[in-house]
């Protein structure tokens, strides 16, 4: 028995929607494997403490043998090295001598601190001396790996971009103002959940929880506004578009697992202005480094929020123009019907059929978007 027209139509519909998960698979593979599969230091800033010939020779040797992996400089004393670490100007400081010491700031990036420790453990071993490691900016007790902020970023992102699919799909018939209000409300709820995770539930931070909540809200609101605005233009491709922006490119460039100094250059470049990096580095700065450079990270989050607000305004204007065009077209059809009353019954039947088709199409689009939200 041959398949009927309805079966062929349904098959084309399914195959069309299967393109989305395939693109997600390719995108996630390229993004995550490209960013994380082979971390290696490049231009990783470290200091050698001392001003004498021994320190100078050691610094130059490390620079030459590293072949671009390290960016080594000498500093006059321990206090200068500690200040640089606490301002995230370097990722390790080595004090040579009979009892060598390595100073790190693991809150800046635990993986970077480990990479530095690996390098200088070999240096100390070559001198047949045990290496003492001192951490001047340790992470909170509830976040021993220093990666809890990254996983908080993941939770906030999923809550925000999954809400975009729901608001854009189930709420497509609502006016843009109401959808924007829903986005603002959901960003508040998501940020409060994030603050609960960061504080009372998992103790990822032991101070500055109010600032963490504020940045969580700004981050989630930016994603929701961008997504709601994009939905007018991308329709059923919104879920994929938002996933590219706020998962594939966002998580990989955030610095939550590996900082740019351990990643390929593309992701390091995104780190300078992507919203996930703004959140992760902003939380680190606020909680562990006394607010050093916090303003720049908050500025990144604010610019993404403003970009989302601008997209919502533009989308509202486009939808208003479409609605006016639809009303003019509807009036034209009514006028033509009045002039040709002999075909009034046919026209009404056609209109009912058209309306039914539009409802069916809208229902299919909504269902598709809701199903694609499973990508979270």
KAKA-V588159 format. One record per pair of residues at least 4 apart in sequence whose ideal C-beta (glycine too) atoms are under 8 Angstrom apart, sorted by sequence separation. I is the first residue (numbers start at 1). J is the second residue. If there is no record, write none. Layout:
i j
I J
I J
//
This chain:
i j
3 7
4 8
5 9
6 10
7 11
8 12
9 13
10 14
11 15
12 16
13 17
14 18
15 19
18 22
19 23
20 24
21 25
22 26
23 27
24 28
25 29
26 30
27 31
28 32
29 33
30 34
31 35
32 36
33 37
50 54
51 55
52 56
53 57
54 58
55 59
56 60
57 61
58 62
59 63
60 64
61 65
62 66
66 70
76 80
77 81
78 82
79 83
80 84
81 85
82 86
83 87
85 89
96 100
97 101
106 110
108 112
109 113
110 114
111 115
112 116
113 117
114 118
115 119
116 120
117 121
118 122
119 123
120 124
121 125
122 126
123 127
125 129
139 143
143 147
147 151
148 152
149 153
150 154
151 155
152 156
153 157
154 158
155 159
156 160
157 161
158 162
159 163
160 164
161 165
162 166
163 167
164 168
165 169
166 170
167 171
168 172
174 178
175 179
176 180
177 181
178 182
179 183
180 184
181 185
182 186
183 187
184 188
185 189
186 190
187 191
188 192
189 193
190 194
191 195
192 196
193 197
194 198
195 199
196 200
197 201
198 202
199 203
205 209
208 212
209 213
210 214
211 215
212 216
213 217
214 218
215 219
216 220
217 221
218 222
219 223
220 224
221 225
222 226
223 227
224 228
225 229
226 230
227 231
229 233
230 234
231 235
234 238
237 241
238 242
239 243
240 244
241 245
242 246
243 247
244 248
245 249
246 250
247 251
248 252
249 253
250 254
255 259
258 262
259 263
263 267
264 268
265 269
266 270
267 271
268 272
270 274
273 277
274 278
275 279
276 280
277 281
278 282
279 283
280 284
281 285
282 286
283 287
284 288
285 289
289 293
293 297
294 298
295 299
296 300
297 301
298 302
299 303
300 304
301 305
302 306
303 307
304 308
305 309
306 310
307 311
308 312
309 313
310 314
311 315
312 316
313 317
314 318
315 319
316 320
317 321
318 322
319 323
320 324
321 325
322 326
323 327
324 328
325 329
326 330
327 331
328 332
329 333
330 334
331 335
332 336
333 337
334 338
335 339
336 340
337 341
340 344
343 347
344 348
345 349
346 350
347 351
348 352
349 353
350 354
351 355
352 356
353 357
354 358
355 359
356 360
357 361
358 362
359 363
360 364
361 365
362 366
363 367
364 368
365 369
366 370
367 371
368 372
369 373
3 8
32 37
50 55
51 56
75 80
84 89
85 90
95 100
108 113
124 129
139 144
143 148
166 171
174 179
196 201
197 202
199 204
243 248
244 249
245 250
251 256
255 260
258 263
263 268
272 277
273 278
284 289
286 291
49 55
66 72
75 81
84 90
85 91
94 100
95 101
124 130
125 131
139 145
142 148
143 149
198 204
199 205
271 277
285 291
337 343
48 55
63 70
85 92
94 101
95 102
106 113
124 131
139 146
171 178
197 204
198 205
205 212
231 238
234 241
253 260
260 267
261 268
270 277
285 292
337 344
340 347
3 11
62 70
63 71
85 93
94 102
95 103
105 113
140 148
171 179
174 182
230 238
260 268
285 293
286 294
63 72
75 84
81 90
84 93
93 102
94 103
104 113
139 148
260 269
285 294
48 58
62 72
92 102
93 103
121 131
199 209
253 263
337 347
48 59
82 93
92 103
93 104
120 131
168 179
171 182
198 209
227 238
230 241
252 263
260 271
336 347
337 348
60 72
81 93
92 104
104 116
167 179
230 242
259 271
281 293
282 294
285 297
59 72
91 104
104 117
199 212
48 62
59 73
81 95
91 105
102 116
117 131
195 209
198 212
253 267
333 347
59 74
78 93
102 117
167 182
198 213
227 242
252 267
253 268
282 297
46 62
117 133
167 183
226 242
255 271
281 297
282 298
78 95
88 105
91 108
195 212
253 270
254 271
56 74
75 93
85 103
91 109
102 120
194 212
195 213
198 216
252 270
253 271
279 297
282 300
333 351
55 74
85 104
86 105
102 121
164 183
167 186
194 213
223 242
226 245
278 297
282 301
85 105
88 108
100 120
163 183
254 274
256 276
277 297
278 298
82 103
91 112
92 113
192 213
195 216
249 270
253 274
278 299
81 103
91 113
102 124
113 135
191 213
194 216
254 276
255 277
278 300
279 301
51 74
85 108
100 123
163 186
223 246
253 276
254 277
277 300
278 301
46 70
48 72
50 74
91 115
92 116
100 124
250 274
253 277
256 280
41 66
43 68
44 69
45 70
46 71
47 72
48 73
49 74
51 76
78 103
91 116
92 117
191 216
249 274
250 275
251 276
254 279
255 280
275 300
42 68
43 69
44 70
45 71
46 72
47 73
48 74
49 75
50 76
94 120
160 186
190 216
191 217
194 220
250 276
254 280
255 281
274 300
275 301
278 304
42 69
43 70
44 71
46 73
47 74
48 75
49 76
92 119
100 127
159 186
160 187
163 190
273 300
41 69
43 71
45 73
47 75
49 77
92 120
191 219
40 69
41 70
49 78
94 123
100 129
102 131
104 133
106 135
108 137
110 139
188 217
191 220
246 275
275 304
99 129
101 131
102 132
103 133
104 134
105 135
107 137
160 190
187 217
190 220
191 221
246 276
273 303
49 80
96 127
98 129
99 130
100 131
101 132
102 133
103 134
104 135
105 136
106 137
107 138
159 190
49 81
100 132
101 133
102 134
103 135
104 136
105 137
106 138
107 139
99 132
101 134
103 136
106 139
187 220
47 81
156 190
159 193
186 220
187 221
110 145
156 191
159 194
58 94
110 146
187 223
47 84
109 146
110 147
184 221
187 224
58 96
155 193
156 194
183 221
186 224
107 146
155 194
106 146
184 224
55 96
183 224
54 96
152 194
155 197
183 225
47 90
45 89
46 90
49 93
183 227
45 90
46 91
47 92
48 93
49 94
50 95
152 197
180 225
183 228
45 91
46 92
47 93
48 94
49 95
50 96
152 198
44 91
46 93
47 94
49 96
46 94
48 96
180 228
70 119
179 228
86 136
148 198
85 136
86 137
85 137
152 204
176 228
223 275
66 119
222 275
82 136
148 202
149 204
148 204
176 232
219 275
62 119
167 224
219 276
143 202
160 219
164 223
168 227
172 231
219 278
142 202
143 203
156 216
160 220
164 224
167 227
168 228
219 279
62 123
142 203
143 204
159 220
163 224
167 228
141 203
142 204
143 205
161 223
140 203
142 205
156 219
160 223
161 224
164 227
168 231
216 279
140 204
142 206
152 216
156 220
160 224
163 227
164 228
167 231
215 279
58 123
140 205
141 206
140 206
153 219
157 223
161 227
160 227
164 231
215 282
44 112
215 283
46 116
168 238
41 112
44 115
212 283
215 286
39 111
44 116
211 283
46 119
165 238
41 115
46 120
164 238
165 239
212 286
164 239
211 286
212 287
211 287
165 242
161 239
164 242
205 283
208 286
226 304
208 287
222 301
229 308
207 287
218 298
225 305
228 308
161 242
223 304
226 307
227 308
229 310
230 311
161 243
205 287
215 297
219 301
222 304
226 308
229 311
233 315
215 298
218 301
222 305
225 308
228 311
229 312
232 315
218 302
221 305
224 308
225 309
228 312
229 313
231 315
161 246
219 304
222 307
223 308
226 311
229 314
230 315
233 318
160 246
161 247
215 301
222 308
225 311
229 315
232 318
218 305
221 308
225 312
228 315
232 319
157 246
157 247
157 250
157 251
154 251
153 251
150 251
153 254
153 256
150 254
151 256
150 256
149 256
150 257
147 256
147 257
157 276
153 276
156 279
153 279
153 280
183 312
236 365
150 280
235 365
239 369
149 280
152 283
238 369
180 312
236 368
240 372
243 375
236 369
239 372
149 283
239 373
149 284
176 312
180 316
236 372
239 375
176 315
177 316
176 316
176 319
109 255
111 257
112 258
111 258
112 259
115 262
140 287
111 259
109 258
112 261
139 288
109 259
112 262
108 259
111 262
137 288
137 289
91 261
108 284
107 284
107 287
108 288
107 288
108 289
107 289
105 288
105 289
173 362
172 362
172 365
172 366
169 365
170 366
88 285
169 366
169 367
169 368
169 369
170 370
88 289
168 369
169 370
87 289
86 289
86 290
88 292
165 369
166 370
169 373
87 292
88 293
165 370
86 292
87 293
165 372
166 373
165 373
162 373
27 240
162 376
161 376
24 240
27 243
31 247
32 248
36 252
45 261
20 237
23 240
27 244
31 248
35 252
44 261
30 248
31 249
34 252
35 253
43 261
44 262
158 376
20 239
24 243
28 247
32 251
39 258
42 261
20 240
28 248
31 251
32 252
41 261
42 262
27 248
31 252
36 257
41 262
36 258
40 262
35 258
39 262
39 263
36 263
35 263
35 264
34 264
34 266
35 267
34 267
13 364
17 368
24 375
20 372
17 371
21 375
17 372
20 375
//
